[in-house]
């Protein structure tokens, strides 16, 4: 059965004093994280997932925005979560994982960080000449996912200029990984045709976190939150959250 998640708006679920900030990917929308958000809400957590500027609307709208706009939105959402909760986790998918790493370097979530299909290294060779490509092409086609077990809102094309602002941040964030020391869970699929599997290894090996976990999926494409192994993914994330909370409380379970 396919997961269907076409809602493009951001969402928020009230819950406990343990909060989850979810950050979606480039050209996608909060819909790609809504099933995960609903799962976490059912566990009792407070959940916030903002819609990044230019997403879930039109390609022309996306073309008006850049990394700084998305960075600001994530920072504001995290501040809102801090006002509502005592413990915060940040969960980012694809570019949302990059934004989450960027946030964690500046203001580490005291609960932990989850990076899903996060692009430190891309599969496509176009990454090497996209800075030149912007002078010749306004839009570029996206890779089609290898496995389509889901239906969600996304743009079929992406504007080159906003994409370039993201690509320029990748090497900067890679250099900042050693400054991240909060608990971290890194997950990627072996079949991801968008993000090179070296990305997950790079994040895992270079963060300074004492508590760090790396998990691979073997039967999903890039959008792991909506693909064949989404239930396994949700459960792995919840286990990571529980372990982090137990460590934070000195090994004493707090009911979560």
C-alpha positions as a Python dict, from the first residue, in 0.01 Angstrom:
ca = {
    (1, 'X'): (0, 0, 0),
    (2, 'X'): (128, 346, -89),
    (3, 'X'): (160, 618, 169),
    (4, 'X'): (-18, 931, 50),
    (5, 'X'): (92, 1263, 195),
    (6, 'X'): (-6, 1557, -24),
    (7, 'X'): (-58, 1820, 247),
    (8, 'X'): (191, 2097, 177),
    (9, 'X'): (131, 2306, 488),
    (10, 'X'): (343, 2305, 800),
    (11, 'X'): (195, 2129, 1101),
    (12, 'X'): (214, 2124, 1479),
    (13, 'X'): (96, 1868, 1734),
    (14, 'X'): (77, 1953, 2103),
    (15, 'X'): (226, 1702, 2344),
    (16, 'X'): (470, 1657, 2629),
    (17, 'X'): (769, 1867, 2732),
    (18, 'X'): (979, 1661, 2493),
    (19, 'X'): (970, 1826, 2152),
    (20, 'X'): (1050, 1727, 1794),
    (21, 'X'): (1141, 1975, 1519),
    (22, 'X'): (1100, 1817, 1174),
    (23, 'X'): (1266, 1978, 870),
    (24, 'X'): (1172, 1872, 516),
    (25, 'X'): (1385, 1862, 201),
    (26, 'X'): (1457, 2076, -104),
    (27, 'X'): (1163, 2098, -352),
    (28, 'X'): (949, 1891, -114),
    (29, 'X'): (708, 1997, 159),
    (30, 'X'): (607, 1909, 518),
    (31, 'X'): (392, 1634, 366),
    (32, 'X'): (696, 1411, 326),
    (33, 'X'): (738, 1419, 706),
    (34, 'X'): (375, 1422, 817),
    (35, 'X'): (342, 1042, 869),
    (36, 'X'): (654, 1055, 1088),
    (37, 'X'): (513, 1357, 1271),
    (38, 'X'): (186, 1176, 1337),
    (39, 'X'): (377, 871, 1463),
    (40, 'X'): (579, 1084, 1705),
    (41, 'X'): (266, 1267, 1818),
    (42, 'X'): (106, 933, 1902),
    (43, 'X'): (406, 865, 2125),
    (44, 'X'): (318, 1177, 2320),
    (45, 'X'): (579, 1421, 2189),
    (46, 'X'): (525, 1782, 2089),
    (47, 'X'): (591, 1812, 1714),
    (48, 'X'): (659, 2116, 1494),
    (49, 'X'): (725, 2100, 1119),
    (50, 'X'): (746, 2435, 935),
    (51, 'X'): (709, 2480, 561),
    (52, 'X'): (1034, 2620, 424),
    (53, 'X'): (991, 2937, 212),
    (54, 'X'): (920, 2867, -155),
    (55, 'X'): (813, 2507, -94),
    (56, 'X'): (468, 2359, -140),
    (57, 'X'): (363, 2652, -358),
    (58, 'X'): (525, 2695, -701),
    (59, 'X'): (866, 2669, -864),
    (60, 'X'): (854, 3043, -933),
    (61, 'X'): (810, 3103, -560),
    (62, 'X'): (1100, 2873, -474),
    (63, 'X'): (1321, 3066, -715),
    (64, 'X'): (1282, 3375, -495),
    (65, 'X'): (1432, 3209, -188),
    (66, 'X'): (1767, 3076, -72),
    (67, 'X'): (1958, 2900, 205),
    (68, 'X'): (1946, 3202, 436),
    (69, 'X'): (1566, 3209, 423),
    (70, 'X'): (1543, 2838, 508),
    (71, 'X'): (1805, 2873, 780),
    (72, 'X'): (1604, 3155, 941),
    (73, 'X'): (1280, 2955, 929),
    (74, 'X'): (1444, 2657, 1101),
    (75, 'X'): (1600, 2877, 1370),
    (76, 'X'): (1265, 3043, 1442),
    (77, 'X'): (1084, 2709, 1459),
    (78, 'X'): (1348, 2576, 1698),
    (79, 'X'): (1304, 2880, 1921),
    (80, 'X'): (928, 2819, 1926),
    (81, 'X'): (987, 2456, 2022),
    (82, 'X'): (1221, 2562, 2304),
    (83, 'X'): (951, 2789, 2442),
    (84, 'X'): (705, 2499, 2450),
    (85, 'X'): (930, 2214, 2570),
    (86, 'X'): (1222, 2131, 2801),
    (87, 'X'): (1398, 1877, 2579),
    (88, 'X'): (1433, 1918, 2203),
    (89, 'X'): (1521, 1680, 1920),
    (90, 'X'): (1574, 1793, 1561),
    (91, 'X'): (1495, 1554, 1275),
    (92, 'X'): (1596, 1660, 923),
    (93, 'X'): (1537, 1489, 591),
    (94, 'X'): (1765, 1555, 288),
    (95, 'X'): (1834, 1931, 277),
    (96, 'X'): (1646, 1942, 607),
    (97, 'X'): (1926, 1726, 746),
    (98, 'X'): (2180, 1983, 631),
    (99, 'X'): (1978, 2260, 793),
    (100, 'X'): (1958, 2053, 1110),
    (101, 'X'): (2335, 2001, 1118),
    (102, 'X'): (2380, 2374, 1062),
    (103, 'X'): (2146, 2449, 1352),
    (104, 'X'): (2315, 2194, 1578),
    (105, 'X'): (2655, 2352, 1520),
    (106, 'X'): (2520, 2685, 1640),
    (107, 'X'): (2271, 2572, 1905),
    (108, 'X'): (2279, 2202, 1979),
    (109, 'X'): (1944, 2040, 2062),
    (110, 'X'): (1969, 1909, 2417),
    (111, 'X'): (1787, 1588, 2323),
    (112, 'X'): (1955, 1486, 2002),
    (113, 'X'): (1975, 1508, 1625),
    (114, 'X'): (1845, 1278, 1349),
    (115, 'X'): (1982, 1307, 994),
    (116, 'X'): (1792, 1122, 720),
    (117, 'X'): (1928, 1098, 362),
    (118, 'X'): (2142, 1403, 431),
    (119, 'X'): (2353, 1526, 135),
    (120, 'X'): (2713, 1588, 228),
    (121, 'X'): (2805, 1418, -103),
    (122, 'X'): (2564, 1400, -398),
    (123, 'X'): (2538, 1124, -658),
    (124, 'X'): (2499, 1352, -961),
    (125, 'X'): (2809, 1485, -1134),
    (126, 'X'): (2619, 1808, -1208),
    (127, 'X'): (2724, 1926, -863),
    (128, 'X'): (3066, 2001, -1009),
    (129, 'X'): (2946, 2254, -1263),
    (130, 'X'): (2614, 2388, -1134),
    (131, 'X'): (2782, 2724, -1069),
    (132, 'X'): (2830, 2750, -1448),
    (133, 'X'): (2496, 2586, -1526),
    (134, 'X'): (2307, 2878, -1369),
    (135, 'X'): (2410, 3099, -1664),
    (136, 'X'): (2257, 2861, -1918),
    (137, 'X'): (1960, 2697, -1746),
    (138, 'X'): (1700, 2835, -1513),
    (139, 'X'): (1558, 2497, -1412),
    (140, 'X'): (1691, 2144, -1399),
    (141, 'X'): (1514, 1806, -1393),
    (142, 'X'): (1515, 1606, -1070),
    (143, 'X'): (1616, 1241, -1044),
    (144, 'X'): (1321, 1004, -1032),
    (145, 'X'): (1317, 795, -714),
    (146, 'X'): (1416, 431, -765),
    (147, 'X'): (1127, 305, -553),
    (148, 'X'): (786, 474, -564),
    (149, 'X'): (598, 344, -265),
    (150, 'X'): (467, 687, -186),
    (151, 'X'): (281, 983, -324),
    (152, 'X'): (367, 1327, -195),
    (153, 'X'): (392, 1685, -315),
    (154, 'X'): (719, 1776, -483),
    (155, 'X'): (842, 1983, -776),
    (156, 'X'): (941, 1788, -1087),
    (157, 'X'): (1206, 2052, -1161),
    (158, 'X'): (1425, 2263, -938),
    (159, 'X'): (1545, 2622, -987),
    (160, 'X'): (1923, 2623, -1030),
    (161, 'X'): (2000, 2939, -830),
    (162, 'X'): (1837, 2835, -502),
    (163, 'X'): (1993, 2490, -538),
    (164, 'X'): (2333, 2653, -575),
    (165, 'X'): (2295, 2830, -238),
    (166, 'X'): (2242, 2488, -78),
    (167, 'X'): (2535, 2327, -258),
    (168, 'X'): (2768, 2605, -144),
    (169, 'X'): (2681, 2525, 219),
    (170, 'X'): (2770, 2154, 198),
    (171, 'X'): (3150, 2190, 231),
    (172, 'X'): (3103, 2451, 506),
    (173, 'X'): (2880, 2219, 707),
    (174, 'X'): (3118, 1930, 651),
    (175, 'X'): (3392, 2137, 815),
    (176, 'X'): (3163, 2212, 1111),
    (177, 'X'): (3074, 1848, 1186),
    (178, 'X'): (3346, 1816, 1448),
    (179, 'X'): (3175, 2093, 1648),
    (180, 'X'): (2861, 1883, 1690),
    (181, 'X'): (2858, 1673, 2007),
    (182, 'X'): (2491, 1604, 2084),
    (183, 'X'): (2351, 1249, 2045),
    (184, 'X'): (2302, 1180, 1674),
    (185, 'X'): (2128, 917, 1464),
    (186, 'X'): (2226, 896, 1095),
    (187, 'X'): (2022, 693, 848),
    (188, 'X'): (2041, 641, 473),
    (189, 'X'): (1930, 387, 214),
    (190, 'X'): (2179, 191, 5),
    (191, 'X'): (1950, 255, -295),
    (192, 'X'): (1949, 635, -262),
    (193, 'X'): (2018, 776, -610),
    (194, 'X'): (2027, 1136, -492),
    (195, 'X'): (2264, 1128, -195),
    (196, 'X'): (2588, 931, -211),
    (197, 'X'): (2623, 677, 70),
    (198, 'X'): (2953, 840, 159),
    (199, 'X'): (2741, 1119, 309),
    (200, 'X'): (2614, 909, 600),
    (201, 'X'): (2963, 774, 669),
    (202, 'X'): (3111, 1124, 661),
    (203, 'X'): (2859, 1261, 911),
    (204, 'X'): (2894, 962, 1141),
    (205, 'X'): (3275, 961, 1138),
    (206, 'X'): (3327, 1335, 1180),
    (207, 'X'): (3084, 1446, 1451),
    (208, 'X'): (3226, 1460, 1804),
    (209, 'X'): (2920, 1298, 1961),
    (210, 'X'): (2985, 1026, 2217),
    (211, 'X'): (2640, 879, 2148),
    (212, 'X'): (2613, 829, 1773),
    (213, 'X'): (2431, 566, 1568),
    (214, 'X'): (2440, 478, 1198),
    (215, 'X'): (2170, 269, 1031),
    (216, 'X'): (2127, 159, 668),
    (217, 'X'): (1808, 71, 485),
    (218, 'X'): (1831, -169, 192),
    (219, 'X'): (1498, -147, 13),
    (220, 'X'): (1412, 223, -1),
    (221, 'X'): (1489, 518, -226),
    (222, 'X'): (1578, 872, -124),
    (223, 'X'): (1248, 961, 48),
    (224, 'X'): (1293, 711, 330),
    (225, 'X'): (1014, 860, 540),
    (226, 'X'): (751, 745, 289),
    (227, 'X'): (905, 439, 128),
    (228, 'X'): (887, 63, 186),
    (229, 'X'): (1078, 64, 514),
    (230, 'X'): (915, 371, 669),
    (231, 'X'): (778, 178, 968),
    (232, 'X'): (1122, 40, 1048),
    (233, 'X'): (1259, 392, 1019),
    (234, 'X'): (999, 536, 1256),
    (235, 'X'): (1071, 267, 1514),
    (236, 'X'): (1449, 318, 1487),
    (237, 'X'): (1406, 690, 1546),
    (238, 'X'): (1187, 627, 1850),
    (239, 'X'): (1443, 384, 1994),
    (240, 'X'): (1715, 645, 1948),
    (241, 'X'): (1498, 904, 2124),
    (242, 'X'): (1437, 664, 2414),
    (243, 'X'): (1807, 583, 2451),
    (244, 'X'): (1897, 952, 2447),
    (245, 'X'): (1635, 1032, 2709),
    (246, 'X'): (1754, 748, 2931),
    (247, 'X'): (2114, 871, 2909),
    (248, 'X'): (2001, 1224, 2986),
    (249, 'X'): (1816, 1106, 3297),
    (250, 'X'): (2110, 895, 3413),
    (251, 'X'): (1965, 567, 3300),
    (252, 'X'): (1628, 620, 3467),
    (253, 'X'): (1331, 590, 3232),
    (254, 'X'): (1093, 887, 3235),
    (255, 'X'): (806, 701, 3079),
    (256, 'X'): (901, 772, 2721),
}
